[in-house]
């Protein structure tokens, strides 16, 4: 379950999602449609009450969020990428204060 789902999806709906595969086969389709319809309604209600805010684009942080949804072997690769991007961000911050040397005119 994603943080977005946890923010607006009530526990009862989460329980229905867990229970879904154990329902009789003919009932599963209707229940899945009901769950998705309810999620849509909760999403609309959530955004009516909470205007969206954009997170700053930090590549390392984004990759850390994504990795938890990946298989273990891909998580290790994602960690390496996240570390690499975090280091790039640190270097960028370090060198932001330096200004380029002034150009000298040839006479």
N, C-alpha and C positions, 0 to 999 in steps of 0.2 A: 504494500500500500504506500503510495507516494505521500509526501507532506501535503500536497494539494488536496488529495482525497481525505486525509485526516482532518484538514481544516474545516471542511464543510459536510462531510458524510457522517451522519449519526451512527452510533454503535449498532443500532438495530439493522440498518442497511448493510453494514459491514458483516453482521452475523448472517444475514440472508445470502450474501455472496459466498460465505464459507459453507453454508448449508446447501447451496444450489446443486452440487453434483450428487447429493444424496436423495434428492427428490425423484419421484417417478419420471422416467424419460419424457413422456408427453407433457408434463408440467414444467420441465426445465426451461423450455423455450419461452413460455409465457412469463415465468418468473424472471428470467434474464431480461426480457423486454421491460418488465415492470421496474426492475432494479436500475436499468439504464435511464428510463424515463424519470425515475425519482432522483437519480444523480443529476440529470439535466436541470430539474426544478431546483434542487439544492444549490447548484452552481449559479443559476440565475439569481436566486435569493441572496447567496453569499456576495456576489458582485454588486448587487443593489445596495447592500449594507456596507461593504468594504471596497472602496475604489481601488483599482489595481495600482501597485507600485513596482517600478522596475528595479531589480537588483543591479548593482554595478557589474559590468562584464569583467570578471576576473577569471581567466581561463583555468587556472589551477583549481580554484574553488568549484567551478562548473564541472570539471573532470572528476573531482572528489564526490560530487553529488551523483554523477552518472554511474560511477564504478560500482555502487552497491546493487545495481540492477543487472550486473554482468556476471558471467560465470567466473569462478576463481582464477582460471588461467588468464582471462582477459582483464581481471581486476589488477593483477600484477603489472601488466602493460600500462594500464590507465594510471596507476600510481607513478610509474616512471615518467609518463607524459606530464602528470600534474606537478611532479618535482621539477621537471625541466622548465615548465612554464612559470612556476613559482620563482625559480632562479632568474629567469628572464625578467620578470617583474621587479625583482630586487635590484638587478643590474640597471634597469631602466630608472628606477628611483634614485640609485646612487649617482648616475651620470646626468640626471636632469639639471642639477645645479651648475654643471660646467657649461660654459658658453664656448662656442667655437672661437679659435684664434682669429684676430682680425686679419683680413687679407691685405697684403702689402702690394702696392702698385709698383710696377717696373717702370723705370725712367729711361 
